[in-house]
């Protein structure tokens, strides 16, 4: 059960980072989503999602390595 929770803990930020990459790619290829007011807002939101997911995954890996003294 614990391993499933740990896998989901890593899976969800990975999905968030992937959505961020998709939003940035859509902005570069002029595919505008109407929920955002401007294309630059869409790109910045995608960048924030990507960096947030990447920081969470990196922090998780660093925490695990320090815990195991690697």
MODELLER restraints for C-alpha pairs under 7 A, 6 or more apart:
rsr = mdl.restraints
at = mdl.atoms
rsr.add(forms.Gaussian(group=physical.xy_distance, feature=features.Distance(at['CA:10:A'], at['CA:57:A']), mean=6.63, stdev=0.5))
rsr.add(forms.Gaussian(group=physical.xy_distance, feature=features.Distance(at['CA:13:A'], at['CA:53:A']), mean=4.62, stdev=0.5))
rsr.add(forms.Gaussian(group=physical.xy_distance, feature=features.Distance(at['CA:13:A'], at['CA:56:A']), mean=6.82, stdev=0.5))
rsr.add(forms.Gaussian(group=physical.xy_distance, feature=features.Distance(at['CA:13:A'], at['CA:57:A']), mean=6.95, stdev=0.5))
rsr.add(forms.Gaussian(group=physical.xy_distance, feature=features.Distance(at['CA:14:A'], at['CA:53:A']), mean=5.96, stdev=0.5))
rsr.add(forms.Gaussian(group=physical.xy_distance, feature=features.Distance(at['CA:16:A'], at['CA:49:A']), mean=6.05, stdev=0.5))
rsr.add(forms.Gaussian(group=physical.xy_distance, feature=features.Distance(at['CA:16:A'], at['CA:50:A']), mean=6.81, stdev=0.5))
rsr.add(forms.Gaussian(group=physical.xy_distance, feature=features.Distance(at['CA:16:A'], at['CA:53:A']), mean=5.87, stdev=0.5))
rsr.add(forms.Gaussian(group=physical.xy_distance, feature=features.Distance(at['CA:17:A'], at['CA:49:A']), mean=5.57, stdev=0.5))
rsr.add(forms.Gaussian(group=physical.xy_distance, feature=features.Distance(at['CA:17:A'], at['CA:50:A']), mean=4.01, stdev=0.5))
rsr.add(forms.Gaussian(group=physical.xy_distance, feature=features.Distance(at['CA:17:A'], at['CA:53:A']), mean=4.70, stdev=0.5))
rsr.add(forms.Gaussian(group=physical.xy_distance, feature=features.Distance(at['CA:17:A'], at['CA:54:A']), mean=6.50, stdev=0.5))
rsr.add(forms.Gaussian(group=physical.xy_distance, feature=features.Distance(at['CA:18:A'], at['CA:50:A']), mean=6.84, stdev=0.5))
rsr.add(forms.Gaussian(group=physical.xy_distance, feature=features.Distance(at['CA:20:A'], at['CA:46:A']), mean=3.79, stdev=0.5))
rsr.add(forms.Gaussian(group=physical.xy_distance, feature=features.Distance(at['CA:20:A'], at['CA:47:A']), mean=5.86, stdev=0.5))
rsr.add(forms.Gaussian(group=physical.xy_distance, feature=features.Distance(at['CA:20:A'], at['CA:49:A']), mean=4.80, stdev=0.5))
rsr.add(forms.Gaussian(group=physical.xy_distance, feature=features.Distance(at['CA:20:A'], at['CA:50:A']), mean=4.61, stdev=0.5))
rsr.add(forms.Gaussian(group=physical.xy_distance, feature=features.Distance(at['CA:21:A'], at['CA:46:A']), mean=6.24, stdev=0.5))
rsr.add(forms.Gaussian(group=physical.xy_distance, feature=features.Distance(at['CA:21:A'], at['CA:50:A']), mean=6.14, stdev=0.5))
rsr.add(forms.Gaussian(group=physical.xy_distance, feature=features.Distance(at['CA:23:A'], at['CA:42:A']), mean=6.49, stdev=0.5))
rsr.add(forms.Gaussian(group=physical.xy_distance, feature=features.Distance(at['CA:23:A'], at['CA:43:A']), mean=6.26, stdev=0.5))
rsr.add(forms.Gaussian(group=physical.xy_distance, feature=features.Distance(at['CA:23:A'], at['CA:46:A']), mean=5.02, stdev=0.5))
rsr.add(forms.Gaussian(group=physical.xy_distance, feature=features.Distance(at['CA:24:A'], at['CA:43:A']), mean=4.81, stdev=0.5))
rsr.add(forms.Gaussian(group=physical.xy_distance, feature=features.Distance(at['CA:24:A'], at['CA:46:A']), mean=5.36, stdev=0.5))
rsr.add(forms.Gaussian(group=physical.xy_distance, feature=features.Distance(at['CA:24:A'], at['CA:47:A']), mean=6.73, stdev=0.5))
rsr.add(forms.Gaussian(group=physical.xy_distance, feature=features.Distance(at['CA:26:A'], at['CA:32:A']), mean=6.81, stdev=0.5))
rsr.add(forms.Gaussian(group=physical.xy_distance, feature=features.Distance(at['CA:27:A'], at['CA:39:A']), mean=6.03, stdev=0.5))
rsr.add(forms.Gaussian(group=physical.xy_distance, feature=features.Distance(at['CA:27:A'], at['CA:42:A']), mean=6.78, stdev=0.5))
rsr.add(forms.Gaussian(group=physical.xy_distance, feature=features.Distance(at['CA:27:A'], at['CA:43:A']), mean=5.93, stdev=0.5))
rsr.add(forms.Gaussian(group=physical.xy_distance, feature=features.Distance(at['CA:32:A'], at['CA:39:A']), mean=6.34, stdev=0.5))
rsr.add(forms.Gaussian(group=physical.xy_distance, feature=features.Distance(at['CA:36:A'], at['CA:42:A']), mean=5.79, stdev=0.5))
